[in-house]
Amino acid sequence: MLALLERRRSLPLRALVPPGPDNAALERMLAIAARVPDHGRLVPWRFIVLEGEARRAAGERLDALYLAQNPDLAADKRHMWRDYLLRAPVTVVVVSRPDPAAKIPVLNQVLSAGAAAMNLISAATALGFGAQWLLKWPGRDKAAAALLGIGATEQAAGFIHIGSPAEAPPDRQRPALEEVVTRWRP
């Protein structure tokens, strides 16, 4: 497990190619993603899976909405959301759905959604796939999010794109621990 965590890297979207996970592998990833800290057992997150032709249909609807919001959009940008969703074989939208009436602080609930996203990425890596976590316009715009099935009281925590790695992901510079770690002392 430590070796897996030490080698985990995000792949660029262009490097996530077919084949993606089959249904059994995806179900296993989602089951692992659901095993996160969840104070109060509120399940303050859920998953929306975009796969197969659903990626194209969702992307085309997002393109239409984006064009309506940006009528002067250049012709070469008019299919960018379709193309975006077709890049990886599978995209899982992790949806944060905190309950503000619960005794558990909303921040804890939002962090649980983030943990679900990270567990999904770790599960994909463990099964030999590559993954990238992004949050672009479709997850930040209320109308676009609604088009994907995200409710008015919910928010996209991230789009987790999953596919086979076309290349070995390079490592990036990581912070030196002395720059990010302090030890509290009385």
C-alpha positions in Angstrom: 0.0 0.0 0.0 2.8 2.4 0.8 4.5 1.7 -2.5 1.2 2.4 -4.3 0.8 5.8 -2.5 4.4 6.7 -3.2 4.1 6.1 -6.9 0.6 7.6 -7.5 0.7 10.4 -10.0 -2.0 12.3 -11.8 -1.9 11.8 -15.5 -2.8 14.5 -18.0 -6.2 13.9 -19.6 -4.7 13.3 -23.0 -2.8 10.4 -21.5 -5.9 8.5 -20.3 -6.8 6.1 -23.2 -9.0 3.1 -23.7 -9.6 0.7 -22.3 -11.2 2.1 -19.3 -12.3 0.0 -16.3 -15.0 -2.6 -17.1 -18.1 -2.6 -15.0 -16.7 -5.0 -12.3 -13.5 -2.9 -11.9 -15.5 0.4 -11.8 -17.9 -1.0 -9.2 -14.9 -2.1 -7.1 -13.4 1.4 -7.4 -16.7 3.0 -6.4 -17.1 0.6 -3.4 -13.5 1.6 -2.3 -14.3 5.3 -2.8 -17.2 4.9 -0.5 -15.0 3.7 2.4 -14.1 7.0 3.7 -14.3 8.9 7.0 -17.9 9.9 7.4 -18.6 11.3 10.9 -22.2 10.8 11.7 -22.7 8.3 8.8 -24.3 11.0 6.7 -22.9 9.9 3.4 -22.4 13.5 2.3 -21.4 12.6 -1.2 -22.5 10.6 -4.2 -21.2 9.6 -7.6 -22.4 10.3 -11.2 -20.8 8.0 -13.8 -20.3 9.2 -17.3 -19.3 6.4 -19.7 -19.9 5.2 -23.2 -22.1 7.4 -25.4 -23.4 9.2 -22.3 -20.1 11.2 -22.3 -20.9 12.5 -25.8 -24.5 13.3 -25.1 -23.6 15.1 -21.9 -20.7 17.0 -23.6 -23.0 18.1 -26.5 -25.6 19.5 -24.0 -22.8 21.3 -22.1 -21.6 22.7 -25.4 -25.0 24.1 -26.2 -25.3 25.6 -22.7 -21.8 27.1 -22.9 -22.5 28.6 -26.3 -25.8 30.1 -25.0 -23.8 31.7 -22.2 -20.9 32.8 -24.6 -22.6 33.6 -27.9 -19.3 35.1 -29.3 -17.5 31.8 -28.7 -14.9 31.0 -31.5 -16.0 28.2 -33.8 -13.1 26.0 -32.8 -14.3 26.1 -29.2 -17.9 25.0 -29.8 -17.3 21.3 -29.1 -14.8 21.7 -26.3 -17.0 20.1 -23.6 -17.9 17.1 -25.8 -14.2 16.7 -26.6 -13.4 17.1 -22.9 -15.7 14.3 -21.8 -14.7 12.0 -24.6 -11.0 12.1 -23.7 -11.1 9.6 -20.8 -13.0 6.3 -21.1 -14.8 7.0 -17.8 -15.5 10.1 -15.8 -16.9 10.0 -12.3 -18.3 13.2 -10.9 -18.0 13.2 -7.1 -20.8 15.2 -5.7 -20.6 16.9 -2.3 -24.0 17.0 -0.6 -23.5 18.2 2.9 -26.5 18.5 5.3 -26.3 21.9 7.0 -28.9 20.8 9.6 -26.7 17.9 10.8 -24.7 18.2 14.0 -21.5 17.4 12.0 -19.8 20.5 10.7 -20.3 21.2 7.0 -16.6 21.3 6.5 -16.2 17.7 7.8 -18.9 16.6 5.3 -17.2 18.4 2.4 -13.8 16.9 3.4 -15.5 13.4 3.3 -16.4 14.1 -0.4 -12.8 15.0 -1.1 -11.7 11.8 0.7 -14.1 9.8 -1.6 -12.5 11.4 -4.6 -9.0 10.6 -3.4 -10.0 7.0 -2.6 -11.4 6.6 -6.1 -8.1 7.8 -7.6 -6.2 5.4 -5.3 -8.4 2.5 -6.3 -8.0 3.3 -10.0 -4.2 3.4 -9.5 -4.2 0.1 -7.6 -6.1 -1.6 -10.4 -3.6 -0.4 -13.0 -5.5 2.6 -14.4 -4.6 6.3 -14.5 -6.7 9.1 -13.2 -6.9 12.8 -13.0 -9.0 15.0 -10.7 -10.3 18.2 -12.3 -13.0 20.8 -11.6 -13.7 22.9 -14.7 -16.7 25.0 -15.7 -19.2 22.1 -15.8 -18.7 21.6 -12.1 -18.6 25.2 -11.1 -21.5 26.6 -13.2 -24.9 25.9 -11.5 -26.8 25.4 -14.8 -24.1 23.1 -16.2 -24.0 21.1 -12.9 -27.8 20.8 -13.0 -27.6 19.4 -16.5 -25.4 16.6 -15.2 -27.9 15.9 -12.4 -26.3 17.9 -9.5 -29.0 19.3 -7.3 -29.4 22.9 -6.2 -28.0 22.1 -2.7 -25.2 20.0 -4.0 -21.8 20.8 -5.5 -19.3 19.0 -7.7 -16.2 18.1 -5.7 -14.4 17.0 -8.8 -14.5 15.2 -12.1 -12.3 12.0 -11.8 -11.3 11.0 -15.2 -10.1 7.3 -15.5 -8.5 5.4 -18.3 -5.4 3.3 -19.1 -2.2 5.2 -18.9 -0.7 6.0 -22.3 2.5 7.0 -20.7 4.4 6.7 -17.4 3.4 9.8 -15.5 6.4 11.9 -14.6 6.8 13.0 -11.0 6.6 16.7 -10.2 8.5 18.7 -7.6 7.0 18.1 -4.2 7.4 20.4 -1.2 10.2 19.8 1.2 8.6 18.6 4.5 10.4 21.3 6.4 8.4 23.8 4.3 5.0 22.4 5.1 5.4 20.7 8.5 5.5 22.5 11.9 5.4 20.8 15.2 3.4 22.6 17.9 5.1 23.0 21.2 3.7 24.4 24.4 
